[in-house]
Amino acid sequence: MRRIIQFIKEWTLPVSIATGSLLYLVFAFIPALDGAANFFAPILDAAL
């Protein structure tokens, strides 16, 4: 069990950084997804 927790602690941040970077690039380079920002804004504002 200790190894699983250690694995999660070591890999959570790098995986989340890579995922965020990838999603940012997807939304930056695909103009058709511009409208998604208006859709997700209320949801993300409530979460933050």
N, C-alpha and C positions, 0 to 999 in steps of 0.2 A: 504494500500500500504506500509506503514511503517513497518508493521509486516512481510511482505514478504521480504523486503530488509534486515531486521534484521535477519530473518531466514537464508537467503542466506549468509550473512556475518558470521554467527555463524557456519555454517555447511560446507562451501566450503573447508576450510583447512583440517578438519578431514577426509572428504570424499576423497579428493585428496591424502592424505597421505595413507589411507587404500587402495585405488585403485593402487597407485604406488607400495606399498609393495606387494600386491597380484600379480600384473603383473611381478614384479621382481622375485618372487618365481616361477611363472609359467615358465618363461624363464630360470631360474637357474636349475630347476629340470626336464625339458623336453629337452633332448639333440637334438631332431629332430628340434627344433626351433632355433638352433645355426645359421643356414644360414640366418635367418630373420634379424640378425644384419647387415649383409652386404647389404641387400636390403633396410633397413630403414635408414642407415647411411647418405646417401646424403640428404634425406628429412629432417631428424632431424638436420643435420648440417646447412642447409639453414634456418631452423626455429630459431635456436639459434643464 
